[in-house]
């Protein structure tokens, strides 16, 4: 049954989910067929090794595509790389793709670029697909797209499926016209600020309203890209004529009559007008101003004309150097970065170049422009954008992730402040444990580079994780914090041998890769108790066999006090009841039902379930029109 054949009004999410559902697993989760699997050099080597250990092959190599992006240098991309580990990771991906018959776009291929940029521009990303990639910003694609951990990469390689819990759907309508100097980046930063960095946990975000409907595909992908920063598992925009026009003629899109049939199917996928949502939120586009983050998560932002408000004891103030009542405007910057999967597309560079033309970068600022793909770079150079940037004093780089996450030579140093068009402003995100990141639109970055400080762009308009194995990751747990604080608990011999970790709120929010829970598990941590957890971190920890118990703030504080006063105390966590005991102290905690039941049944790692009854997987695959070529 095609998704459009249901007699009931449905959202796009439910239409696509139901079309890809293979069966309900013994764990209660859905076995979901993955229509497009994207891999890169950072989260895949270990997954391929796990395949070899079990003697498994890639189930649908024709539905898997690979590129290099995270660790590639952008100043000189000559092989072999000077960074030995970067070279080893790239070589490992090349070997794995050859062995399993997977298409790879490496640096010597003109289709290389950031995975979330090249898939749409090549037409691999299409409405009605389920998409998975070992990168949290897979929500960029605007389809039903999921960022996954390395063990889930293994699952998709082996079975072309994921074990997932169904999501609720929140409809976010943005209506009206954006004012000059306000961009898609400002829209999504405003949404995250309003709903919070955990507001989307358990949800898929459906973006709509007149503002979104007028946006280009590039702009929509900027919005969808940061859905994960608001806690949502996926973000999408309903397909329409703008979507169809974008896809027409792209290399991997259907052609001829098949394209017309595909377009008709895509149109039917859009959420029905009378579909029911679990929640609805509306924003007025006219009220949105150029927005800048001031803190250490993407929800801590203000409009450029606004004073910062907040608890003066919030660690973000101490780290960033701001105080309540201060303004971000006027903050001197050291580095300006335009690029990333959020804002490294041609339209982003065009808008930034429009601001830069005729100006010079401030003498004390290092400014980089990093195209999101080789195709973006070629198109920009054909328009002369590279000359505008270089004449202004920007460095014009090769395609890659670059300074978004600094798994390459592009890194902050010391306490430098970076105006960045990327998506995360966590501590250490850009390479220095004390470096500071201010997220903003590419136009705002360009304006800051010229002024040497954060300015209102409207006035100008008027005028460590590079590894190919999980081995040894335990040495890097809390590495930056431990280096900065000799008394950190993981440096303190009083806590040696501990197996239960007591944390506070939003733990794991900067650790979407599986490396963090892998490091903790290898360190000896067998359970974590905290107020709240990043959804991806919690899922990855579960795959490691490390349950993450939720407890209220008072209970967490009591547990931490008990441990600090008597480090030798015995702590136990009961999966069945959720009771945490520390000596004579007993507090209540909880696990999500599916995770609890998985631990109790021994089915917390779904690979065997996903591979069981594999004929049903192929049966779902052949029913999907894009698999059979429409």
Residue pairs with C-beta under 8 A, 6 or more apart in sequence:
1 19
1 623
2 19
2 265
2 268
2 625
3 10
3 15
3 16
3 18
3 19
3 128
3 268
3 269
4 15
4 265
4 268
4 269
6 15
6 18
9 272
9 273
9 274
9 275
9 276
10 18
10 271
10 272
10 275
11 169
11 171
11 206
11 271
11 272
11 275
11 276
11 277
12 144
12 206
12 236
12 238
12 239
12 269
12 270
12 271
13 144
13 167
13 169
13 204
13 206
13 234
13 236
13 271
14 169
14 275
15 269
16 128
16 129
16 130
16 143
16 144
16 269
17 30
17 32
17 144
17 166
19 128
19 623
19 624
20 32
20 33
20 34
20 35
20 130
20 144
20 620
20 624
21 30
21 31
21 32
21 33
21 620
22 30
22 31
22 32
22 33
22 161
22 616
22 617
22 619
22 620
23 30
23 31
23 613
23 616
24 30
24 31
25 31
25 163
25 603
25 606
25 609
25 610
26 601
26 603
26 609
27 163
27 594
27 597
27 598
27 601
27 603
27 606
27 609
28 165
28 593
28 594
28 597
29 163
29 164
29 165
29 594
29 606
30 163
30 164
30 165
30 166
31 161
31 162
31 163
31 609
31 610
31 616
31 617
32 130
32 161
32 162
32 163
32 164
33 130
33 160
33 161
33 617
33 620
33 621
33 624
34 63
34 130
34 131
34 132
34 156
34 160
34 161
34 162
35 63
35 128
35 129
35 130
35 131
35 624
35 626
35 627
36 63
36 65
36 119
36 124
36 125
36 129
36 130
36 131
36 132
37 60
37 63
37 64
37 65
37 131
37 132
37 133
37 156
37 157
37 160
38 64
38 65
38 66
38 67
38 115
38 116
38 119
38 124
38 131
38 132
38 133
38 135
38 138
39 47
39 64
39 65
39 66
39 93
39 102
39 115
39 133
39 134
39 153
40 66
40 67
40 68
40 69
40 70
40 93
40 115
40 133
40 134
40 135
41 68
41 69
41 70
41 71
41 89
41 90
41 92
41 93
42 70
42 71
42 89
42 134
42 135
42 407
42 465
42 466
42 513
43 134
43 135
43 149
43 150
43 153
43 513
43 514
44 66
44 93
44 96
44 134
44 150
44 153
45 89
45 92
45 93
45 96
45 468
45 469
46 150
46 154
46 468
46 469
46 470
46 514
47 134
47 150
47 151
47 153
47 154
47 157
48 92
48 96
48 99
48 100
48 157
49 469
50 151
50 154
51 57
51 58
51 100
51 154
51 157
51 158
54 158
56 157
56 158
56 611
57 100
57 158
58 64
58 100
58 101
58 102
58 157
58 158
59 157
59 158
59 159
59 160
59 614
59 617
60 160
60 621
61 100
61 101
61 102
63 160
63 627
64 100
64 102
64 103
64 156
64 157
65 102
65 103
65 104
65 105
65 119
65 124
66 93
66 97
66 102
66 103
66 104
66 105
67 104
67 105
67 106
67 111
67 112
67 113
67 114
67 115
67 118
68 90
68 93
68 105
68 106
68 107
68 112
68 400
69 112
69 113
69 114
69 115
69 399
69 400
69 401
70 400
70 401
70 405
70 407
70 408
71 83
71 85
71 86
71 89
71 90
71 407
71 408
71 466
72 81
72 86
72 90
72 107
72 398
72 399
72 400
72 401
72 408
73 81
73 82
73 83
73 86
73 398
73 400
73 408
73 409
73 410
74 368
74 370
74 397
74 398
74 399
74 400
74 402
74 408
74 409
74 410
75 395
75 397
75 398
75 409
75 410
77 107
77 398
77 400
79 87
79 90
79 107
80 87
81 87
81 90
83 408
83 409
83 466
85 466
85 467
85 468
86 408
86 466
88 468
89 466
89 467
89 468
90 106
92 468
93 104
93 106
94 104
94 106
96 102
97 103
97 104
98 104
100 157
105 111
105 112
105 113
105 118
106 112
107 398
109 374
110 374
110 375
110 378
111 118
111 122
111 373
111 374
111 375
112 118
112 373
112 374
112 399
113 121
113 371
113 372
113 373
113 374
113 375
113 376
113 399
113 400
114 340
114 341
114 344
114 372
114 373
114 399
114 400
114 401
115 133
115 135
115 341
116 133
116 135
116 137
116 138
116 140
116 141
116 221
116 225
116 341
117 341
117 344
117 345
117 372
117 373
117 376
118 124
118 372
118 373
118 375
119 125
119 131
119 141
120 140
120 141
120 217
120 221
120 246
121 250
121 373
121 375
121 376
122 250
122 251
122 252
123 247
123 250
123 251
123 252
123 253
124 252
125 131
125 141
125 142
125 143
125 145
126 143
126 247
126 253
126 262
126 266
126 626
127 143
127 239
127 243
127 266
127 269
128 143
128 239
128 265
128 266
128 269
128 624
128 625
128 626
129 143
129 144
129 145
129 626
130 143
130 144
130 145
130 146
131 138
131 141
131 143
131 144
131 145
131 146
132 138
132 145
132 146
132 147
132 148
132 152
132 153
132 156
132 162
133 145
133 146
133 147
133 148
134 147
134 148
134 149
134 150
134 152
134 153
134 513
135 147
135 512
136 147
136 228
136 512
136 513
136 536
137 147
137 225
137 226
137 228
137 341
137 342
137 423
138 145
138 146
138 147
138 148
139 145
139 146
139 147
139 224
139 225
139 226
139 227
139 228
139 232
139 233
139 234
139 235
140 221
140 224
140 225
140 341
140 342
141 221
141 224
142 217
142 220
142 221
142 224
142 235
142 236
142 237
143 236
144 204
144 234
144 236
145 224
145 234
145 236
146 162
146 164
146 233
146 234
147 228
147 512
147 536
148 156
148 162
149 513
149 514
149 517
149 536
149 539
149 540
149 543
150 470
150 513
150 514
150 518
151 514
151 540
151 543
151 544
151 605
151 607
152 162
152 539
152 543
154 607
155 161
155 162
155 163
155 606
155 607
155 610
156 162
158 607
158 610
158 611
159 607
159 610
159 611
159 614
159 617
160 617
160 621
161 610
161 617
162 610
163 606
163 609
163 610
165 592
165 594
167 202
167 203
167 204
167 233
167 234
168 202
168 203
168 204
168 278
168 279
169 203
169 204
169 206
169 277
169 278
169 279
170 200
170 203
170 204
170 205
170 206
170 232
170 277
170 278
170 279
170 280
170 281
171 206
171 208
171 271
171 277
171 279
171 280
171 281
172 191
172 205
172 206
172 207
172 208
172 209
172 280
172 281
172 282
172 283
173 208
173 209
173 212
173 280
173 281
173 282
173 283
174 187
174 191
174 207
174 208
174 209
174 210
174 211
174 212
174 282
174 283
174 284
174 285
175 209
175 210
175 211
175 282
175 283
175 284
175 285
176 210
176 211
176 284
176 285
176 286
177 211
177 285
177 286
178 186
178 187
178 211
178 285
178 286
178 288
179 286
179 288
179 289
179 458
180 458
180 461
181 290
181 443
181 456
181 457
181 458
181 461
182 285
182 288
182 289
182 290
183 219
183 222
183 290
183 351
183 441
183 442
183 443
184 215
184 218
184 219
184 220
184 222
184 223
184 441
185 222
185 291
185 342
185 343
185 421
185 439
185 440
185 441
185 442
186 288
186 289
186 290
186 291
186 441
187 211
187 223
187 283
187 285
187 288
188 222
188 223
188 225
188 226
188 227
188 229
188 230
189 226
189 291
189 293
189 298
189 301
189 439
190 283
190 288
190 291
190 301
191 223
191 230
191 281
191 283
192 199
192 226
192 229
192 230
192 298
192 299
192 301
193 291
193 299
193 300
193 301
194 281
194 283
195 230
195 231
195 281
196 230
196 231
196 299
197 229
197 230
197 231
197 297
197 298
197 299
197 506
197 509
198 231
198 506
198 532
199 230
199 231
200 227
200 230
200 231
200 232
200 233
201 231
201 232
201 535
202 233
202 535
203 231
203 232
203 233
203 278
203 279
204 232
204 233
204 234
204 235
204 236
205 224
205 227
205 230
205 232
205 234
205 235
205 236
206 235
206 236
206 237
206 238
206 271
206 277
207 220
207 223
207 224
207 235
207 236
207 237
208 237
208 238
209 282
209 283
209 285
210 285
211 285
212 220
212 223
212 237
213 240
213 242
215 223
215 237
215 242
216 242
216 246
216 347
217 242
217 243
217 246
218 345
218 346
218 347
218 348
219 347
220 237
221 345
222 342
222 343
222 348
223 235
223 237
224 235
224 236
224 237
225 235
225 341
225 342
225 423
226 298
226 342
226 423
227 234
227 235
228 235
228 512
228 536
229 297
229 298
229 299
229 423
229 424
230 298
230 299
231 534
231 535
233 535
237 243
238 269
238 270
238 271
239 266
239 267
239 269
239 270
240 267
240 270
243 266
244 263
244 266
244 267
247 253
247 259
248 259
249 255
253 259
253 262
254 261
254 262
254 626
254 629
254 630
258 629
258 630
259 630
261 625
261 630
262 625
262 626
262 630
265 625
265 630
288 303
289 303
289 304
289 305
289 306
290 303
290 304
290 440
290 441
290 444
290 456
290 457
290 458
291 301
291 302
291 303
291 304
291 440
291 441
292 301
292 302
292 303
292 304
292 328
292 329
292 438
292 439
292 440
292 444
292 454
293 300
293 301
293 425
293 437
293 438
293 439
293 440
294 300
294 301
294 302
294 308
294 316
294 320
294 322
294 328
294 438
295 301
295 310
295 314
295 316
295 317
295 320
295 425
296 315
296 316
296 319
296 320
296 425
296 426
296 427
297 316
297 425
297 426
297 506
297 509
298 423
298 424
298 425
298 439
300 310
300 316
300 425
301 439
302 308
302 309
302 327
302 328
304 328
304 329
304 444
304 454
304 455
304 456
304 457
305 327
305 329
305 456
306 327
307 324
307 325
307 326
307 327
308 322
308 323
308 324
308 325
308 326
308 327
308 328
309 324
309 325
310 316
310 317
310 324
311 324
312 323
312 324
316 322
317 323
317 324
319 427
319 436
320 436
321 436
322 328
328 438
328 454
329 453
329 454
329 455
329 456
330 453
330 454
330 455
331 417
331 438
331 453
331 454
332 364
332 417
332 452
332 453
333 365
333 417
333 418
333 419
333 438
333 448
333 449
333 452
333 453
333 454
334 364
334 365
334 366
334 412
334 416
334 417
334 418
335 365
335 366
335 367
335 368
335 403
335 412
335 416
335 417
335 418
335 419
335 420
336 361
336 365
336 366
336 367
336 368
336 394
336 418
336 419
336 420
336 445
336 446
336 448
336 449
337 367
337 368
337 370
337 402
337 403
337 404
337 410
337 418
337 419
337 420
337 421
337 422
337 430
337 445
338 344
338 348
338 349
338 352
338 367
338 368
338 369
338 370
338 394
338 421
338 442
338 445
338 446
339 368
339 369
339 370
339 371
339 372
339 397
339 401
339 402
339 403
339 404
339 421
339 422
340 370
340 372
340 401
340 402
340 404
340 420
340 421
340 422
340 423
341 372
341 401
341 404
341 423
342 404
342 421
342 422
342 423
343 421
343 422
343 441
343 442
344 370
344 371
344 372
344 373
344 376
344 421
345 372
345 376
346 376
346 379
346 380
348 421
348 442
349 369
349 371
349 376
349 380
349 385
349 442
350 380
350 383
350 385
351 442
351 443
352 369
352 389
352 442
352 443
352 445
352 446
353 385
353 388
353 389
353 446
354 443
355 443
355 446
355 447
355 450
355 457
355 460
355 461
356 388
356 389
356 392
356 394
356 446
356 449
356 450
357 388
357 392
359 392
359 450
360 392
360 393
360 450
361 367
361 392
361 393
361 394
361 449
361 450
362 449
362 450
362 451
362 452
362 453
363 452
364 452
365 448
365 449
365 452
366 395
367 392
367 393
367 394
367 395
367 449
368 394
368 395
368 397
368 402
368 403
368 410
369 386
369 389
369 394
369 395
369 396
369 397
370 397
370 398
370 399
370 400
370 402
370 403
370 410
371 377
371 380
371 397
371 398
371 399
372 399
373 399
374 398
374 399
376 399
377 386
377 398
377 399
380 386
386 396
389 396
390 396
392 450
394 449
397 410
400 408
401 407
401 408
402 408
402 410
403 410
403 411
403 412
403 418
403 420
403 422
403 430
403 431
404 420
404 422
404 423
404 424
404 429
404 430
405 422
405 424
405 429
405 430
406 412
406 429
406 430
406 431
407 464
407 465
407 466
410 431
411 430
411 431
411 432
411 435
412 418
412 430
412 431
412 432
412 435
412 436
412 437
413 431
413 432
413 435
414 432
414 434
414 435
415 432
415 434
415 435
415 436
416 432
416 435
416 436
417 435
417 436
417 437
417 438
418 430
418 435
418 436
418 437
418 438
419 438
419 440
419 444
419 445
419 448
419 449
419 454
420 430
420 437
420 438
420 439
420 440
420 445
421 439
421 440
421 441
421 442
421 445
422 437
422 439
423 439
424 437
424 439
424 510
425 436
425 437
425 438
425 439
426 437
426 509
426 510
427 433
427 480
427 510
428 435
428 480
428 510
429 437
429 510
430 437
433 480
433 481
433 483
433 484
434 484
438 448
438 454
440 448
440 454
441 457
443 457
444 454
444 457
446 457
447 455
447 456
447 457
447 460
448 454
448 455
450 460
464 476
464 479
464 480
465 476
465 513
465 515
467 473
467 515
470 514
470 515
470 518
470 522
472 522
473 515
473 518
473 519
473 522
474 519
474 520
474 522
474 523
474 524
476 519
477 490
477 516
477 519
477 520
477 523
478 488
478 490
481 488
482 488
482 490
482 491
485 491
489 495
490 523
494 567
495 563
495 567
497 524
498 524
498 525
498 567
499 524
499 525
499 526
499 527
500 525
500 526
500 527
500 528
500 529
500 571
500 572
500 573
501 520
501 525
501 527
501 528
501 529
502 528
502 529
502 530
502 556
502 559
502 560
502 563
503 528
503 529
503 530
503 531
503 556
504 530
504 531
504 553
504 556
505 530
505 531
505 532
505 553
506 531
506 532
506 533
506 534
507 528
507 530
507 531
507 532
507 533
507 534
507 537
507 548
508 516
508 517
508 533
508 534
508 536
508 537
508 538
508 541
509 534
509 537
510 534
511 517
511 534
511 537
512 534
512 536
512 537
512 540
513 540
514 540
514 543
514 544
516 537
516 540
517 537
517 540
517 541
517 543
517 544
517 546
518 540
518 544
520 528
520 541
520 544
520 546
521 541
521 544
521 545
521 546
525 546
526 545
526 546
527 546
527 547
527 548
527 549
527 573
528 541
528 546
528 547
528 548
528 549
529 548
529 549
529 551
529 556
529 559
529 573
529 580
529 589
530 548
530 549
530 550
530 551
530 556
531 550
531 551
531 552
531 553
531 556
532 550
533 541
533 548
533 550
537 548
538 548
538 592
538 595
541 547
541 548
542 548
542 595
542 598
542 599
542 604
543 604
543 605
545 599
545 604
545 605
547 573
547 575
547 591
547 595
547 596
547 599
548 591
548 595
549 573
549 578
549 580
549 589
549 590
549 591
550 589
550 590
550 591
551 559
551 580
551 587
551 588
551 589
551 590
555 580
555 587
555 588
555 589
558 585
558 587
559 571
559 580
559 582
559 585
559 587
562 569
562 582
562 583
562 585
563 569
563 571
563 582
566 583
569 582
569 583
570 581
570 582
570 583
571 580
571 581
571 582
572 580
572 581
573 579
573 580
573 589
574 580
574 581
575 591
575 596
575 599
575 600
576 596
576 600
578 588
578 589
578 590
578 591
578 596
579 586
579 587
579 588
579 589
580 586
580 587
580 588
580 589
590 596
591 599
595 604
597 603
598 604
603 609
621 627
622 628
